[in-house]
C-alpha cells in the first residue's frame, strides 16, 4: 500500500472518531446530569486528533517529497 493511501485511511479513521466523540458529547449534554469530566476528556481527545489531521493533511499535500 502506498504512502498516500495509508495517510488517507488514517485521516478517514480519525475523522470518524472525531464525529463519534462529538455525537457522544451531544448525547451527554442531553442527560439530566451530564458528566463534565467525561465531556472534557472527549474534547481533549478531539483537539489532539484535529491537530493530527492537520499534520497528516499537510504531509499528504507534500506529494512524493519525503521528510
Backbone bond lengths (Angstrom), bond angles and torsions (degrees), N, CA, C in turn:
res aa  C-N    CA-C-N  psi(-1)  N-CA   C-N-CA  omega(-1)  CA-C   N-CA-C  phi
1 X - - - 1.442 - - 1.528 107.93 -
2 X 1.308 116.01 136.61 1.456 121.25 -177.51 1.515 112.79 -75.09
3 X 1.308 114.55 163.17 1.462 122.07 -177.94 1.528 111.48 -59.97
4 X 1.345 117.14 -46.90 1.459 119.95 -178.57 1.519 112.07 -63.79
5 X 1.319 116.95 -38.32 1.458 120.21 179.91 1.525 110.35 -65.34
6 X 1.320 117.02 -41.21 1.466 121.06 177.62 1.528 110.67 -61.61
7 X 1.334 115.62 -41.95 1.464 119.42 179.22 1.526 111.01 -64.30
8 X 1.330 117.00 -42.13 1.463 120.73 -179.85 1.528 111.23 -64.71
9 X 1.320 117.29 -40.12 1.464 121.34 178.15 1.532 109.82 -63.14
10 X 1.321 116.28 -44.03 1.466 120.35 179.43 1.527 111.30 -64.83
11 X 1.341 116.68 -40.47 1.465 120.66 177.45 1.529 111.03 -61.48
12 X 1.322 116.98 -45.86 1.462 120.87 179.25 1.524 110.90 -59.56
13 X 1.316 116.22 -42.88 1.457 121.06 -179.70 1.536 110.92 -62.61
14 X 1.317 116.60 -46.07 1.469 120.30 179.84 1.524 111.37 -63.91
15 X 1.315 116.83 -41.42 1.469 120.19 179.71 1.523 111.02 -63.68
16 X 1.336 117.26 -38.31 1.464 120.32 177.00 1.525 110.99 -64.85
17 X 1.324 116.21 -41.26 1.470 120.01 179.57 1.526 111.10 -65.36
18 X 1.336 116.73 -38.59 1.461 120.80 177.25 1.522 109.89 -62.19
19 X 1.329 116.57 -46.04 1.464 121.04 179.25 1.524 110.88 -61.19
20 X 1.325 116.74 -45.02 1.468 120.79 178.90 1.526 111.56 -59.42
21 X 1.315 116.91 -42.76 1.457 120.37 -179.32 1.526 111.14 -68.43
22 X 1.323 118.08 -36.76 1.472 120.15 177.20 1.527 110.25 -64.30
23 X 1.319 116.93 -37.12 1.469 120.69 176.38 1.524 109.73 -64.94
24 X 1.337 117.00 -43.60 1.465 120.85 178.50 1.528 110.74 -59.74
25 X 1.334 116.57 -41.53 1.467 120.80 179.88 1.526 109.97 -63.37
26 X 1.332 116.68 -44.97 1.465 120.25 179.66 1.528 111.07 -61.33
27 X 1.320 117.01 -43.09 1.461 120.51 178.92 1.526 111.55 -65.70
28 X 1.314 116.09 -38.69 1.468 119.88 179.69 1.530 110.74 -66.46
29 X 1.332 117.53 -37.09 1.466 121.14 177.74 1.525 111.63 -64.31
30 X 1.319 117.96 -26.81 1.462 121.66 -178.45 1.531 112.53 -78.78
31 X 1.300 117.19 -16.17 1.464 120.29 179.97 1.519 110.39 -67.77
32 X 1.323 115.99 158.86 1.469 121.22 -179.93 1.530 110.96 -62.87
33 X 1.324 115.86 -41.53 1.466 119.88 177.84 1.537 108.41 -129.29
34 X 1.325 117.05 87.72 1.467 119.70 -178.71 1.527 111.72 -65.67
35 X 1.299 115.43 143.21 1.462 122.49 178.66 1.535 108.11 -83.67
36 X 1.320 115.93 100.51 1.470 121.61 -175.42 1.531 112.75 -63.41
37 X 1.309 116.92 -35.98 1.470 119.14 -179.13 1.525 110.84 -68.37
38 X 1.312 116.87 -36.24 1.455 121.15 177.67 1.529 110.65 -67.48
39 X 1.325 116.70 -41.99 1.466 121.07 177.20 1.522 110.16 -62.62
40 X 1.304 116.64 -43.75 1.471 121.12 179.40 1.533 110.28 -61.82
41 X 1.319 116.79 -41.04 1.461 121.41 178.67 1.526 110.60 -60.15
42 X 1.342 116.67 -46.88 1.460 120.56 179.80 1.522 111.43 -64.21
43 X 1.335 116.93 -37.72 1.462 120.21 179.55 1.530 111.28 -65.49
44 X 1.318 116.78 -37.62 1.465 120.91 177.62 1.528 110.10 -65.39
45 X 1.328 116.10 -42.74 1.468 119.44 178.06 1.531 111.13 -62.72
46 X 1.326 116.44 -42.97 1.463 120.69 179.18 1.522 109.98 -60.26
47 X 1.314 116.91 -44.71 1.466 120.76 -179.37 1.530 110.66 -60.47
48 X 1.308 117.35 -43.23 1.468 121.28 179.75 1.529 110.56 -65.56
49 X 1.322 116.38 -42.62 1.469 119.55 -179.85 1.516 111.76 -67.50
50 X 1.352 117.47 -35.93 1.462 119.93 177.48 1.529 110.67 -63.83
51 X 1.314 116.74 -37.76 1.465 120.34 177.01 1.530 110.29 -65.84
52 X 1.317 116.92 -41.08 1.460 121.15 177.81 1.525 110.65 -63.54
53 X 1.340 116.67 -41.92 1.470 120.67 177.87 1.523 109.64 -59.92
54 X 1.311 116.40 -44.38 1.467 121.20 179.47 1.532 110.85 -58.90
55 X 1.321 116.69 -44.42 1.465 121.02 179.73 1.528 111.73 -66.69
56 X 1.324 116.63 -41.44 1.466 120.08 179.67 1.522 111.44 -66.52
57 X 1.334 116.90 -38.63 1.464 119.87 177.36 1.524 110.46 -63.12
58 X 1.328 116.34 -38.44 1.466 120.75 178.13 1.526 110.05 -64.12
59 X 1.338 116.71 -42.47 1.467 120.71 178.64 1.521 111.27 -65.83
60 X 1.323 116.66 -36.39 1.455 121.08 -179.59 1.525 110.70 -66.71
61 X 1.331 117.40 -35.50 1.459 121.84 -179.99 1.518 112.53 -70.78
62 X 1.324 116.93 -21.06 1.461 120.00 -179.02 1.532 112.19 -67.01
63 X 1.304 116.22 -19.66 1.460 119.90 178.65 1.507 111.83 75.23
64 X 1.321 116.75 -132.86 1.462 121.00 -174.73 1.510 113.26 -84.51
65 X 1.317 117.21 -7.26 1.454 121.01 179.08 1.521 110.17 -70.36
66 X 1.309 118.12 126.04 1.462 121.64 -178.74 1.501 110.79 -96.69
67 X 1.349 114.64 153.87 1.466 120.66 -178.76 1.486 112.79 -67.29
